[in-house]
Amino acid sequence: MLSYRLQFMDMEGNRDGTDRLSVNDLFAGGYGVSPTDMTMQMHVVGVMYSPSEKVTLIAMIPYMIKEMDHRTSLGFIPAPDTTFTTRSDGLADIKLTGLIPLMQSGRHRIHLGVGLSFPTGSIDEKDDLPPLDGNDAHLPYPMQLGSGTYDLLGGLTYSGQAEHWSWGGQAGGTLRTGENDNDYSLGDTYALTSWVARKWSQKVSTSLRVIGQIWGNIEGNDSKLAVPAAVNPTADPDLRAGKRWDLLLGANIYLPGSGMKGHRLFFEGGMPIYQDLDGPQLETDWVVTIVYKYAL
């Protein structure tokens, strides 16, 4: 099976714990730069192949585009324009995963997923920073494209099916291995997902999904950072952890018409229903995903 995934994420406003913070709150706390919003696009090409009934191999090749807007304190830089934007784009970390069936009883299945994430995404992205007279400078952690380390991937998935309904759950995570070339390691991440779907016809089904995520702070400190953590919170490795619950609605469309056999479209969108961030840190507002799949 071949697939193409397009995901949009919008983040606006800062949060510390479950409390929202204004830009002035950050300036009052001593920061000279405050992130105000961030957008992220991810384009992922996927290839799934089953050499046997006992294993399915999946390769995911992502391309990422990030933009972050900032405001600066007037007392920090003597400039009439107190806003600026940084951007980074390029290949992110490629992931290779194997799915192994553990149990199948009637319409109930359990399978194990194990894999490896390769450090193909850049951790040396640069852009113009007005606080440094507009010179190209090494960007903080959220604007980098990869982890810089080989990361272990794992997950356990259960799925069940009836005549018109299907349901399931998944628990998984990403474990970092050692420090990258810039002397830091991203925090481990864990996720718990549960979903239910309703089939309305041979062509259309809809779904409701809840996903909980938790991620840790960064260990170490990026040795190339140009802006100190005391000036910009995105440069502080101790302000990157958090937890979030998202509620997502989806629709799956099968295209069985002439010349379209094996083609599917999937749409999913939603927003957080709970966020607790080790901030100041930008909060997530909404996420939208569009997936095209073609089964050979």
C-alpha positions as CSV (number, residue, x, y, z in Angstrom):
1,M,0.0,0.0,0.0
2,L,1.2,3.5,-0.8
3,S,0.0,6.5,1.1
4,Y,0.3,10.3,1.3
5,R,-0.5,12.2,4.5
6,L,-0.9,15.9,4.9
7,Q,-1.2,17.3,8.4
8,F,-1.7,20.9,9.6
9,M,-1.2,22.0,13.1
10,D,-1.9,25.5,14.5
11,M,-0.5,26.7,17.8
12,E,-1.4,30.2,19.2
13,G,-0.9,31.7,22.7
14,N,1.2,30.5,25.6
15,R,0.4,28.3,28.5
16,D,2.0,27.4,31.8
17,G,0.4,24.4,33.4
18,T,-3.3,24.8,32.5
19,D,-3.1,28.6,32.7
20,R,-3.0,30.8,29.6
21,L,-0.4,33.5,29.5
22,S,-0.4,36.8,27.5
23,V,2.7,38.2,25.8
24,N,2.8,40.9,28.5
25,D,2.9,38.1,31.1
26,L,6.1,36.8,29.5
27,F,7.6,40.2,29.3
28,A,6.8,40.8,33.0
29,G,8.5,37.5,33.8
30,G,11.7,38.9,32.4
31,Y,11.7,37.4,28.8
32,G,12.8,39.7,26.0
33,V,11.2,37.5,23.3
34,S,7.7,35.9,23.3
35,P,6.5,33.3,20.7
36,T,2.9,34.2,19.7
37,D,1.9,31.5,17.3
38,M,3.3,28.7,15.2
39,T,2.1,26.7,12.2
40,M,3.4,23.3,11.1
41,Q,2.8,21.3,7.9
42,M,3.9,17.7,7.6
43,H,3.9,15.9,4.3
44,V,4.5,12.1,4.7
45,V,5.0,9.5,2.0
46,G,4.3,6.0,3.3
47,V,5.0,2.5,1.9
48,M,3.5,-0.6,3.5
49,Y,4.6,-4.1,2.4
50,S,3.8,-7.6,3.7
51,P,6.5,-10.1,2.8
52,S,4.5,-12.7,4.7
53,E,1.4,-13.1,6.9
54,K,3.6,-12.8,10.0
55,V,5.0,-9.3,9.4
56,T,4.2,-6.1,7.7
57,L,6.9,-3.5,7.1
58,I,6.1,0.3,7.0
59,A,8.4,3.1,5.9
60,M,7.4,6.7,6.6
61,I,9.3,9.6,4.9
62,P,8.2,13.0,6.2
63,Y,8.9,16.5,5.0
64,M,8.2,19.3,7.5
65,I,7.5,23.1,7.2
66,K,7.5,25.2,10.4
67,E,6.8,28.9,10.9
68,M,6.9,30.7,14.3
69,D,5.9,34.3,15.0
70,H,7.4,36.3,17.8
71,R,7.1,39.6,19.6
72,T,9.9,41.4,21.3
73,S,10.0,43.7,24.3
74,L,10.6,47.4,23.3
75,G,13.2,47.5,26.1
76,F,15.0,44.5,24.6
77,I,15.8,45.8,21.1
78,P,15.6,49.4,19.8
79,A,13.5,48.6,16.7
80,P,10.2,50.1,15.4
81,D,9.0,46.7,14.3
82,T,8.7,44.5,17.4
83,T,7.5,41.3,15.5
84,F,9.5,38.8,13.5
85,T,9.0,35.3,12.0
86,T,11.3,32.3,11.8
87,R,10.9,29.5,9.3
88,S,12.5,26.0,8.8
89,D,11.7,23.3,6.3
90,G,13.1,20.1,5.0
91,L,13.3,16.3,5.5
92,A,12.3,15.1,9.0
93,D,13.2,11.8,10.7
94,I,12.5,8.7,8.6
95,K,10.7,5.9,10.4
96,L,10.8,2.2,9.7
97,T,8.4,0.0,11.6
98,G,7.4,-3.7,11.6
99,L,3.9,-4.9,12.6
100,I,3.6,-8.4,14.0
101,P,0.3,-10.1,14.7
102,L,0.0,-11.6,18.2
103,M,-3.6,-12.8,18.3
104,Q,-6.7,-13.1,16.1
105,S,-9.9,-14.5,17.4
106,G,-12.9,-13.9,15.2
107,R,-13.1,-10.2,14.6
108,H,-10.7,-9.3,17.4
109,R,-7.0,-8.7,16.7
110,I,-3.9,-7.7,18.6
111,H,-0.6,-6.8,17.0
112,L,2.7,-5.4,18.1
113,G,4.6,-2.6,16.4
114,V,8.4,-2.2,16.8
115,G,10.6,0.2,14.8
116,L,13.4,2.7,14.6
117,S,13.4,6.4,13.8
118,F,16.5,7.5,11.9
119,P,18.1,11.0,12.5
120,T,17.6,12.3,9.0
121,G,15.9,15.6,10.1
122,S,18.2,18.6,10.6
123,I,19.1,19.8,14.1
124,D,21.1,22.8,12.7
125,E,18.3,25.0,11.2
126,K,19.1,28.7,11.0
127,D,17.2,31.9,10.2
128,D,17.4,35.6,10.6
129,L,16.9,36.8,14.2
130,P,16.3,40.6,14.7
131,P,17.6,40.4,18.3
132,L,20.9,39.5,16.7
133,D,20.8,42.3,14.2
134,G,19.1,40.1,11.6
135,N,22.1,37.7,11.3
136,D,21.5,34.0,10.5
137,A,21.4,32.2,13.8
138,H,20.8,28.7,15.2
139,L,17.1,28.3,15.9
140,P,15.6,27.0,19.2
141,Y,14.3,23.5,19.8
142,P,10.8,23.7,18.4
143,M,12.1,25.0,15.0
144,Q,14.4,22.0,14.4
145,L,13.3,19.2,12.1
146,G,14.6,16.1,13.8
147,S,15.8,14.6,17.1
148,G,19.4,14.0,16.0
149,T,19.3,10.5,17.6
150,Y,18.2,7.0,16.7
151,D,14.9,6.5,18.5
152,L,13.2,3.3,19.4
153,L,9.5,3.0,18.5
154,G,7.0,0.6,20.0
155,G,3.3,0.1,20.3
156,L,0.5,-2.5,21.1
157,T,-2.8,-2.2,19.2
158,Y,-6.1,-3.9,19.7
159,S,-9.0,-3.7,17.2
160,G,-12.5,-5.2,17.0
161,Q,-15.2,-5.3,14.4
162,A,-18.9,-5.9,14.2
163,E,-21.3,-5.6,11.2
164,H,-21.5,-1.8,11.2
165,W,-19.1,-0.9,14.0
166,S,-15.4,-1.1,14.7
167,W,-13.3,0.0,17.7
168,G,-9.9,-0.3,19.1
169,G,-7.1,1.1,21.2
170,Q,-3.4,1.6,21.0
171,A,-0.6,2.3,23.5
172,G,2.9,3.3,22.3
173,G,5.9,5.5,22.7
174,T,9.2,6.8,21.4
175,L,12.4,6.3,23.4
176,R,15.5,8.4,22.7
177,T,18.9,6.8,22.6
178,G,21.8,9.0,23.8
179,E,22.7,12.6,23.0
180,N,22.8,14.1,19.5
181,D,25.7,16.0,18.0
182,N,24.5,19.2,19.6
183,D,24.8,17.8,23.2
184,Y,21.1,17.2,24.0
185,S,18.3,14.6,23.8
186,L,14.6,15.2,23.2
187,G,12.3,13.9,25.9
188,D,10.6,10.5,25.5
189,T,7.0,10.5,24.3
190,Y,4.1,8.2,25.1
191,A,0.6,8.1,23.6
192,L,-2.7,6.3,24.4
193,T,-5.4,6.2,21.7
194,S,-9.0,4.9,21.6
195,W,-11.4,5.0,18.8
196,V,-14.8,3.9,17.5
197,A,-16.0,4.0,13.9
198,R,-19.4,3.5,12.2
199,K,-19.8,2.1,8.7
200,W,-22.7,3.8,6.9
201,S,-22.3,2.2,3.4
202,Q,-19.8,0.3,1.4
203,K,-18.1,3.6,0.6
204,V,-18.3,5.8,3.8
205,S,-17.5,5.4,7.4
206,T,-17.0,8.0,10.2
207,S,-14.9,7.8,13.4
208,L,-14.4,9.4,16.8
209,R,-11.0,9.2,18.3
210,V,-9.4,10.3,21.6
211,I,-5.7,10.5,22.0
212,G,-3.7,11.3,25.1
213,Q,0.0,12.3,24.8
214,I,2.8,13.0,27.3
215,W,6.3,14.1,26.6
216,G,9.3,14.9,28.7
217,N,11.7,17.8,28.9
218,I,14.9,17.9,26.9
219,E,18.0,16.5,28.6
220,G,21.2,18.5,28.0
221,N,21.5,21.8,26.3
222,D,21.9,22.7,22.6
223,S,25.5,23.9,22.4
224,K,24.8,26.0,19.3
225,L,21.9,28.1,20.5
226,A,22.3,31.8,19.7
227,V,19.6,33.2,22.1
228,P,19.8,32.3,25.8
229,A,16.9,30.6,27.6
230,A,16.6,33.7,29.9
231,V,15.6,35.7,26.8
232,N,13.4,33.3,24.9
233,P,11.4,30.4,26.6
234,T,11.7,28.2,23.4
235,A,15.4,28.0,24.1
236,D,14.9,26.6,27.6
237,P,15.3,22.7,27.6
238,D,13.4,22.6,30.9
239,L,10.3,24.2,29.4
240,R,9.5,21.6,26.7
241,A,7.5,18.9,28.6
242,G,3.7,18.5,28.7
243,K,0.6,16.4,28.3
244,R,-2.5,16.8,26.1
245,W,-5.8,15.1,25.3
246,D,-7.2,15.6,21.8
247,L,-10.7,14.8,20.5
248,L,-10.8,14.1,16.7
249,L,-13.6,13.4,14.2
250,G,-12.9,11.5,11.0
251,A,-14.4,10.3,7.7
252,N,-13.1,7.4,5.6
253,I,-14.2,7.3,1.9
254,Y,-13.6,4.3,-0.3
255,L,-13.5,4.9,-4.0
256,P,-14.5,1.7,-5.8
257,G,-15.5,3.2,-9.1
258,S,-14.1,2.4,-12.5
259,G,-10.3,2.8,-12.4
260,M,-10.3,3.7,-8.7
261,K,-10.3,0.3,-7.0
262,G,-8.1,0.3,-3.9
263,H,-8.2,4.0,-3.5
264,R,-9.2,5.6,-0.2
265,L,-9.4,9.1,1.3
266,F,-9.4,9.8,5.0
267,F,-10.1,13.2,6.7
268,E,-9.7,13.9,10.4
269,G,-9.8,17.1,12.4
270,G,-10.0,18.1,16.0
271,M,-8.7,20.0,18.9
272,P,-7.3,19.6,22.4
273,I,-9.8,19.1,25.3
274,Y,-7.1,19.4,27.9
275,Q,-3.5,20.7,27.9
276,D,-1.0,20.9,30.8
277,L,2.3,22.4,29.6
278,D,5.6,22.9,31.4
279,G,5.7,26.5,30.1
280,P,5.7,29.2,29.0
281,Q,5.0,27.1,25.9
282,L,2.8,27.5,22.9
283,E,-0.5,25.6,23.2
284,T,-2.1,23.7,20.4
285,D,-5.4,25.0,18.9
286,W,-6.3,22.5,16.2
287,V,-5.0,19.7,14.0
288,V,-6.3,18.6,10.6
289,T,-5.1,15.5,8.7
290,I,-5.8,14.3,5.1
291,V,-4.7,10.9,4.0
292,Y,-4.8,9.3,0.5
293,K,-4.1,5.5,0.3
294,Y,-3.8,3.2,-2.6
295,A,-3.7,-0.6,-2.0
296,L,-1.8,-2.5,-4.7
